[in-house]
Amino acid sequence: MAPTTLLLARHGQTVWHAENRYAGISDVALTDTGRAQSDALGRWATAHPVDAVWTSTLSRAAATAEPACRTLGLTPHRDPGLRECDFGVVEGRTLAEFAAEHPERAAAFLADPVAHPFPAAEDPATAAARGADALRRAAGAHPGGRVLVVAHNTLLRLTLCSLLHIPLSEYRRVFPRLRNAALSEVRLDGGSTALLSLNVPCEAEVAQSPPA
């Protein structure tokens, strides 16, 4: 089967970003900045067409992918495996708020976020596995093609670690964050994965495109 190129994008900025609140399974709206980032991703797609668009089932990911789908005339495939992690008791809260109430648990999370996830949170290893399975499904559905995947910060970082055989406990250190609507290029070829680029601003990609 021919290798498939996946263009991974985190959704645009949401109303919880300003206060750095954890937005996991909550449906949180995009800000004006987030909508502008989505439009920029749409312009990138015009200059760099893809064969398919896959998104998380959460509205902020679908809204981010919408301009690209519209400009390319594609219907997005919404995969529940691409949804963000459930952050349990910190959903909608900041790490500082959690640390003020549970300093020892917060310190344990920072030391190893996989061995010591937040209370009532999804097991990070489970999230990494479902994310990796979702990307393999996308690659398998479009062999040799190019697929735009719009998902979430923590889910994508865990998934990249899983596919690249990086210890999951290192996801916050190896991938400090994925920027909103920036692109990371991954090539899946059978059982092997190559990371070709990380956090490339889509506006810069458009600027570098040759004139039509």
C-alpha positions in Angstrom: 0.0 0.0 0.0 1.4 3.4 -1.0 2.3 5.7 1.9 -0.2 8.3 3.0 0.5 11.9 4.0 -1.4 13.2 7.0 -1.5 17.0 7.6 -2.3 17.3 11.3 -3.8 20.5 12.6 -5.0 21.5 16.0 -8.3 23.3 16.0 -8.4 27.1 16.2 -8.3 29.2 19.4 -11.3 28.8 21.7 -12.8 31.0 24.4 -11.0 29.0 27.1 -7.5 29.7 25.6 -7.1 33.1 27.2 -7.2 31.6 30.7 -5.5 28.4 29.7 -8.4 26.2 30.8 -8.5 22.5 29.9 -11.0 21.9 27.1 -11.3 18.2 26.7 -14.7 16.7 25.9 -16.5 20.0 26.4 -17.8 21.7 23.3 -16.1 25.1 23.5 -16.7 27.8 20.8 -14.0 29.3 18.7 -13.0 33.0 19.2 -12.8 35.5 16.4 -9.1 34.7 16.3 -9.9 31.0 16.1 -12.3 31.7 13.1 -9.5 33.7 11.4 -7.1 30.8 11.9 -9.7 28.5 10.4 -10.0 30.8 7.4 -6.2 30.7 7.0 -6.3 26.9 7.0 -8.9 27.1 4.3 -6.6 29.4 2.2 -3.8 26.9 2.8 -6.0 24.1 1.5 -6.7 26.1 -1.7 -3.0 26.3 -2.4 -2.2 22.7 -1.2 -5.3 20.6 -2.0 -5.9 17.4 0.0 -7.9 14.3 -1.0 -9.9 14.1 2.2 -10.6 15.9 5.5 -11.0 14.0 8.8 -12.0 15.7 12.0 -12.8 15.1 15.6 -16.5 14.9 16.5 -16.2 18.0 18.7 -17.6 21.3 17.2 -14.4 23.3 17.5 -12.5 20.9 15.3 -15.4 20.7 12.7 -15.6 24.5 12.6 -11.9 24.8 12.0 -12.0 22.3 9.1 -15.1 23.9 7.5 -13.4 26.6 5.4 -11.0 23.9 3.9 -13.9 21.6 3.2 -15.9 24.4 1.6 -13.0 25.5 -0.7 -12.2 21.9 -1.8 -15.8 20.7 -2.0 -15.2 17.9 0.5 -17.4 16.4 3.2 -15.4 15.8 6.4 -15.2 12.4 7.9 -15.8 12.8 11.6 -14.1 10.1 13.7 -14.8 9.8 17.4 -11.3 8.4 17.8 -9.9 11.9 17.2 -11.8 13.6 20.0 -9.8 15.3 22.8 -9.0 13.5 26.0 -11.4 13.7 28.9 -9.5 15.7 31.5 -11.7 14.6 34.4 -11.8 17.0 37.4 -9.8 19.7 35.6 -12.2 20.0 32.6 -12.8 23.7 32.3 -10.3 24.5 35.0 -6.6 25.6 34.9 -3.7 23.6 36.2 -3.0 26.4 38.7 -6.5 26.0 40.1 -6.1 22.3 40.5 -2.6 22.7 42.1 -4.0 25.1 44.6 -6.4 22.4 45.9 -4.2 19.3 45.2 -0.5 20.4 45.1 0.8 16.8 45.4 -1.4 15.5 42.7 -0.5 18.4 40.4 3.2 17.8 41.1 2.8 14.1 40.2 1.1 15.0 37.0 3.9 17.3 36.0 6.5 14.7 36.8 4.7 12.0 34.8 1.3 12.9 33.2 0.7 9.3 32.0 1.4 7.5 35.3 -0.4 10.2 37.2 -3.3 11.6 35.1 -5.9 14.0 36.6 -8.6 12.3 38.8 -11.4 10.8 36.7 -9.5 11.6 33.5 -9.2 9.3 30.5 -6.2 7.0 30.7 -3.6 8.7 28.4 -2.4 5.3 27.0 -6.0 4.6 26.0 -6.3 8.0 24.3 -3.0 7.5 22.5 -4.1 4.1 21.2 -7.5 5.4 19.9 -5.8 8.4 18.3 -3.2 6.2 16.6 -6.0 3.8 15.4 -7.9 6.8 14.0 -4.9 8.0 12.0 -4.3 4.5 10.7 -7.9 4.4 9.6 -7.5 7.7 7.8 -4.3 6.5 6.1 -5.9 3.2 5.1 -8.9 4.9 3.6 -6.8 7.1 1.4 -3.6 5.1 0.4 -1.1 7.3 -1.4 -3.2 10.4 -0.7 -3.1 13.5 1.3 -5.4 13.9 4.3 -6.0 16.9 6.5 -6.8 15.8 10.0 -8.2 18.4 12.5 -8.1 17.4 16.1 -6.7 18.4 19.5 -3.5 19.4 21.3 -3.1 16.6 23.9 -4.7 13.8 21.8 -2.3 14.6 18.8 0.8 14.8 21.0 0.0 11.5 22.7 -0.7 10.0 19.3 2.5 11.2 17.8 4.5 9.7 20.6 2.7 6.4 20.1 3.3 6.3 16.4 6.9 7.5 16.7 7.8 5.1 19.5 8.5 7.9 22.0 7.6 7.1 25.6 4.1 8.5 26.3 5.2 10.1 29.6 7.4 12.4 27.5 4.6 14.0 25.4 4.6 17.3 27.3 8.4 17.7 27.0 8.9 16.4 23.5 5.9 18.2 22.1 5.3 21.2 24.4 2.3 22.3 22.4 0.8 22.2 18.9 -0.1 25.7 17.8 -3.7 26.4 16.7 -4.3 25.7 13.1 -0.6 25.1 12.4 0.3 22.0 10.4 2.4 19.0 11.2 3.1 16.6 8.4 3.3 12.8 9.0 3.8 10.0 6.5 2.4 6.6 7.3 3.8 3.7 5.3 2.6 0.4 6.5 3.7 0.0 10.1 6.2 2.9 10.0 5.7 6.6 10.7 7.8 9.6 9.7 7.4 13.1 11.1 8.3 15.4 8.3 7.4 18.8 9.8 6.0 20.2 13.0 3.9 23.3 13.8 4.3 25.0 10.4 2.0 28.1 10.3 -0.4 27.7 7.5 -0.2 31.4 6.6 3.6 31.0 6.0 2.8 28.0 3.7 0.4 30.1 1.7 2.9 32.9 1.4 5.6 30.5 0.1 3.3 29.0 -2.6 4.1 29.9 -6.2 1.7 32.3 -8.0 -1.2 30.6 -9.8 
